[in-house]
Amino acid sequence: MIVVKFGGTSVGDAAAIARAAAIVTSRLPRRPIVVVSALGGATNALLAVGEQSAKGHLIGALRGVETLRERHLRECETLLGGTDAADDVAGELSAMFDELAHLAEALSTLGHVTPRSLDAIASFGEQLSSSLVTAYFKESGIDAEYVDARDVMITDDRFTEAEPLSEVIAERAREIIQPLVRQGKVPVMGGFIGATSGGITTTLGRGGSDYSASLVGAALHAESIEIWTDVDGMLTADPRVVDDARLIEQIRFDEASELASFGAKVLHPNTIAPAVRLGIPVFIYNSRRPEGTGTRITFDAPHRPVSAIAGKSGVTLVKVTAPRMLLAHGFLRRVFEIFERHETSVDVVATSEVSVSVTIDDPGRLEELLLDLRALGDVSIERDRGIVAIVGAGICDTAGAMGRALMALGSVRIHMMSLSATGINLTVIVDGASVTPAIQRLHTEFFGGVNA
């Protein structure tokens, strides 16, 4: 049994869905369970409908609904036109859009949008795509069976970022999905969406579709999990930054998670956690090039000094200086309790005898954070910084790799540096504008190439 997940670009139109069907057909002997994202760009369009409705721009919101309706019905006609199922599926999709339009009208009347209503709107993307994909799979000779993800993916009620209830999900997966697989059917469900135990629709937040696939794979102890996207796999650097970035055929779980945390867009760092706990290998493939080798994420990947370079801009550096309190009992705990209270995640941490410095991605609650942090000491912030991460399981085995990294950075100004607790990630904080040249220099140093 395997879990096969298709991202938004891999089900983005009729041609992409046809490719997905061919991929699933090739895997039928391995008893696949299919998880699909919304059609590429659909979730953002749905959220825009919700925001416009709440602002009273009902005409614009309904126009957005109709644009999405036309898109889905167009792909339905291309995939199913001339078949007995075409009218039934088109009617089912239209009924969902009618429901979406009524929801937009209700939000316009209320004049505001809540996280719960945003989840209700965003969930339509996966409901629509999974219904369409299931219908086309059946027409392609695949014995597909639609599964409403909300019957399986049970979560808490933290709307827009719901936390899955793993034990309940495992129970539901065994009750609903496993019997279908035993009957030789191919279950098809939407990723990203779930529901509370009371049946209220939720979403899992960023990277939710991959997370759904990983949770189902862990629940049913799958042989492997395949993530089909629009890139060949994980690369030694972002190809938009480094022209000659190379495919990483095998990479360790911890290295993949570190790279995802620091800018690699292929997967979200939390998404493979359920698979990691059970040692289930995760494969990343390009749905446009299914013959490619892809990337295998596993425990037994080669032990390399440096596996890849990642980076991101738009980072804020926060420094708390308290000469008389830093070494006092409980000081650091109080600092991080403040970040937890304001639900702000920290990426990189460095301490000295008199200060602690951290980086954050989301400055949305920065003012409230600063107010509380100033009770502990002097606080300063530096905006427009960037993080460059050199990731490799063997980076600290010798001084060589770290020394080479610093030499390669040369004149790039470094504001902070930190070696991760696991010893597989050396991160440097630089000016935001220096992220790209820093990545290029480091890639040239460790992997060769023309970028310098």
C-alpha positions, 0 to 999 in steps of 0.5 A: 500500500502506498500514498500518492499525493498530487499538488495543485500544479499536478492537477491544475488542468485537464492535461495534468489530471490525465497525467495523474491518472497515468501515474496512478495506473502505473502504480495499481499493483502497489494499491495506491491511496490518492490525495489531491490538492485543489486545482493550482491557484484555486485556494487563493481565489477562494480566499479572495472571494471570502475577503471580498464578501466580508468587505461588502464587495459582493458583486466582485466576490460572485464574479470570482465564484463564477470564474472558478465555476467556469474553470472547473466546468471547462476542465470537466468538459475536456476530461469527461465530455461525451461520457455518461458521467459528464452531466452528473459530474458537472451538476455536482460541481455546479451545486458546490458553486451554488453553495459557495455563492450562498456562503459569499452572500451570507458573509456579505450580510454579516460584514466580517469573516471569521477563521471558521468561515474562511475554512469553509470557503477554502475547503471547496478547492479540494472538494471540487478537485477530488470529485473531478479527479475521482470521476476522471479516474473511473472513466480511465479504467481506475476503480476509484472511490471518492472519500470525503476527507472530512470523514477521516481527517479529524482535527481540533477547532483551531480554524485555518491551522487545525491540529490533526488528532492522529489517533482518531485519524488512524481509527477512521482511516482503518474504518473507511480507507483500508476496506476500500483498498482491500476491495481493490479500489483506489480511494481518492480524497482531498488534502488540506481539509478536515473537520472537528469531531462535531463535523465542522470543516477545518483546514490544516494550514500551509503544506496541508495536503502533504500533511494529509498524505503523511498522516494517512500513510502513517495511519495505515503504515504505508510502504511509501509516500509519493509527493508529485509536484512540478519539480524533479525533486529536492535540489542542492539550491533553489534553481531560480537562484542557482542555474546549475542546481543539482538533483539530490537523489537521496536525502535524510529526513532531518536534512529535508526538514531543515531545508524546508524550514529555511526556504526550500519550497518542495515541502513544508517541514511539518508535513513529513513528521508522521512519516518520519516517526514510522520510518516511511520513505517519502519520494518527491517526483515531477508529474511532468517527468514521471520517468525521473528518479526524483528524491528519496527522503529516508533515514539511510541516505548518504552522510554528506558534509553538505547536502544543499544550500537554502535561504530566505529573505524578509526576516526580522532579527530581534535582540534582547539585551539584559546584562544583569538578567541573562544568566539569572534562573528562568530568564530564557524561559521567560523570553520564549514564553513571550514568543509562545504567548504571541504565537510567533515562531522563532527560526534561529537563536544565538546567545551571548553573555549579555543578550539573546538574538532570534529571527522571526518570519512573521512580524504580524505581532511584533509590536505586542512582542516588543512591549512584553520583551522590553519588560526583560531588558533593552530590545532592538530589531533589525528588519530586512535581514535574510537567512542562509542555511548550509545543511548537511549531516556531516557539516560539523564532523570536521572543521573543514566544511564550516571553514570553507563556508565562511571563506566562500562568503568572503565580504558578505556581512554576517549579522549572526551565526548559529549551528543547530542543536542537531549539528546538521545546519549552519545558519548565517544571518545576512542583509536581505539583499545578500541572500542570493549572492551568498547562496550562489557563492556557497553553491559554487564552493561545495558543488562547483558551477558558474554562479559566483 
